[in-house]
Amino acid sequence: MTRPITAGVDGSQESLAALDWAAREAVRRKLPLRVVHAWRYAEALATADRDTQHGWVSEGVREAVRTVSERHPELTVTTDLVEGGPVHALSAAAAEAEMLVLGSRGHGPVVGFLLGSVGQQVIAEATRPVVLVRAGDQPTAEAAGRDVVVGQHGGPEDSAAALRFAFETAAARGAAVRAVRAWTLPPVFAYSPGSLKLLDEAGGLEPYEKQALAEALRPWRERFPEVPVAEHVEMGSAGQVLLSMAGGAQLMVVGRRAHRTAVGARIGSVAHGVLHHADCPVAVVPHE
């Protein structure tokens, strides 16, 4: 089954930027584009019945799609107006998509959180990658020699989903991948005879981290030999190290554990920090 790239739109400038991003990515990957708008009948508008309100929403979506279709005449576009809550509608759309693309409001402590409650819930619930794009995103950044930056942690399997997404995206764009692994000094009680032996064989902490990153990248280098790869290992918190790379990124890719915790689904601290502060589009990729 061919999965489309799906864009969630609501008429805002942020969602229109997300729609443009999704359309460009669909063209690169030779995939169809699906546009989803979740809406609810507003009983407070006594002068407009359900059909009238549906017509207003439909026209707004058609206008946005018309602009995209004119820019990309080769692109196959479908639209779906789903009546109901946006979290359920967008999460369901994501499950059927190659990726879901959403708009974001802004970033930084002055502007406020990057994500509203809908975006946070959709990212936490989605079983497929979700890309966040803010208003003002320019396609020029995708052709300015910038890298697709991806965070790697743990063993090869822990970041396999994020690495796969990063390499596939870079291959479609003719871009390079910059793989980033952050490390910190573990507490003394974390050392065990087995871990000390591994560290000794690797020559110390930093060489061990570099070796771990190289091993995680090896299968993806082999699968995508045309994609240039830069490896970056740095001591520090994962969020801070990744954000230091954002200025030279056309896309930032981070992972998120897909299983639910006792308090429900969560985005994770690293993904949340990157989403909050990164200037470039951010892809959050769930993994087991």
N, C-alpha and C positions, 0 to 999 in steps of 0.2 A: 504494500500500500504506500502510495506517495503522500507524505505528510506535507501540508502547506506551511508556510510561514504566516503566522497569524498576528494581526495588529489589533489591539483594543483601542477604540476611539470613543471620545465623548464630546468632541467639538472644541476642546481646549487647544491652545497652541502647542502644549506639550504633547498631546496625543497626535496632533498633525505631524509634529517632528518625528514621533515614533513611527507613524504610517510611512513617511518618506524613507526612513531608515529601513523599515521592513521591506519596502518595495525594492530598494537597491539591493538588499541582501537576497531577495527572492530572484531577481534577475541574475545575480552572480551564480547562484546555486541552481538555476534553471528549475525553480519550484514555483507552484502557484501561490498566490497571495489571498488570504482570507481576512476580511475585515469584519470585526465583531463589535456591536454596540449593545450594551445592556441598558434597558430603560424601564421605567415604571410609570404607570398611568397616574397622573396627578389630579386627584379628585378636587383639590382646591381650586383648580382652573375651571370654574363652573361654566364658562362660556365656550369651552372646548371639550368635546366628547373624546372617547378613546380613539376613534378612527381619525379624528382631526389631529390629535397629538401624535399618533403614529405617523401620520403624513408629514408633520413637521420634522420628526426625527429622521424619517426616511430621506427627506430632501436634503437634510444636512449631511447625512452619510453619503448620499449620491454625489453631492458637490465635492466632497473630499476625495472620493474614489475617481470622479471625473478628472480631477487635476492629476492624480497619480497615473491614470491610464493614458493621459496625453503625454506625460513625460516618458512613459515606458509602454509604448504601444504593443510590444511583444509579450507583455505580462498578462497572464490569466488571473483575473480578479473576481472573487465572489464576495457577497456581503450577507451578513446575518444580523437581524435585529432580534434580540432575545429579551423577552419581557421577564423581569425578575431582578434579583439582587446581583450586583456586579461581581462580587467575589465568587459566587457559585457559577455564574455564566463564564467568567474568564478562566476559572480553574478548569471547568469542563472543556473549554476551547483549547487550553494549553495541553490537556491530555491527548488531544488529537493532532497536535501540531509538531513540526520540527522544532519550533521555538515560538514563544509568545513575546511580543514586543509591546511595551507600555511606555507612556510618557511619565516624566517626573517633574515635580514642581520647582525644584531649586536645590540648593545645598548650602551647608555651612551653618554655624551657630547663629548668625544674624538673620538669615533668611528663614531658618527653621529646618525641620527634618525633610530630607529628600522625599520620603514616602509618606503618603497618607495611610490611613488604616486599611483602605482597600488594597493598595499596592503591597503593603506588608503581609496581609493575609494571603494574597494570591501567590506571592513568592514563597511563603512558608508552606502552602498547600500544594503547589504545582509539582507534578511528577516529571516535567520536561523543563529545559532551560528557559529562563525568563530574562529578557534584555530590557534594561531601563535606559531611556533616552530623554534628555531634557530639551526644553525649547531652546532654539538657537543653535542646535547641533548642525554642523556644516559638513557636507560631503567632501569638502576639500581636505579635511583631516584624514580621510581614508586613503588619500593618494599623496600624502606629504612625506612618505618615507617612515611613517610611524609604525611601531610594532604592535602586534597583538600580545598583550602582557597577561600571563597566567600564573596564578599562585599554585605552588606544589608543596605538599606536606606529607609526612608519614612515609609509608611504603609505596611501591608502584601502583597497587590497587586503590589506595586511598584517594588519589587524584586522577585516576584514569579517565573518568567522565569529563572532568574539566580540561584535561590535556587533549582529549579527543576533540572536544568542541573548539578549542583554541587552534589546533592544527588544521581542522576542517575549514575554519573561518579564514585562517591565513592562506591556505591553499587556494580558496575561492577568490581571494583578493590579491594574490601575488605578493603577500606581505611576509615579514619575518615574525617568528615567535620569540618572545623574551620570557623565559621561565624563571620564576623567582621563588627562592626557598629561604625563609627566615629561620633563625635558630637562637635559642637562649641557653644560658648556662643552667643545667638542671640542678635541683637541690642535692645536697650530699647524699640524702637517703635514697635518691633515685638510682644511684650507682649500684650495680650488682656485678658479681664476678663475670657473668656473661656479657653485660654491656661494656665492662671495662676491657674485656678481651677484644671485642669488636672495635672499640676506640683505639686500642693499642695497635691492632692490625692495620687500621686506616691511617695511623700517624697522628691522631689527635681529633679534637672536636670538629674544627672547620674542614679538614680533609674528609672526615667521615660524612659531613653534610653535603659536600660537593659530590662525593661518590654516590650518596643516596639520590641526589637529583639526577645525576647522569644515568643511573640505573632506571629511574622512573621514565626518563625521556627516551631511552634506547628503542623501545618498540615503536614509538611514534616517529622517531627519526627514520627508522627503516620503512615505515608505512608511507611517510611523506618526505622522500629524499629531496624533493624540489623546494622544500620550505627551509630557509635559513633559520638557525636556532642560536640564540645567545643565552648563556646560563649565568644567573646572578644569585650568589649566596651571600647573605649578610646577617650579622648578628643584630637582633632587635625584635620587636613585636611584629607579627605577620602583617597586621593592619598598617602599621607605620611604614614598614619596608615596601609594601605594595603601593601605598599612596605616594611614596617618593618616586615611583616609576610612572605615575599617571600622566605627568606632563608630556612624556614622549610616547604615549599610547593612543592608538585609534580605537582600542577596545580593551577593557579589563575583564578578565574571566576569573571568577572565584567559585569554589565549591560550597555546597551546603548539604549537611546530612539529611537524608530524606525521611528517616524514621521519626515518629512522634515521641515526645518525652511525656513525663507525667503531667506537665503543665500545658501540653498541646504542642502543635508544630511551631518551630522557631526558625528564624533566619540564620542565627549564629553571629557571634560578636565580630568576626573578621569581615564577613559579608556585609553586616550592618554598617561597620565603620567605613568600608570602601564605598558603599552606596550613599552614605551620608556626605562624603567629602570629595570623591573623585570628580574631576571635570569632564572626563570622557564617558561614553556609554559603558555600562557595566552589565555583564552577563552572569547570572547566578545559576549554576548547574547543580542539580541534586545528585547525590550519590548515596549508595548504601553504606 
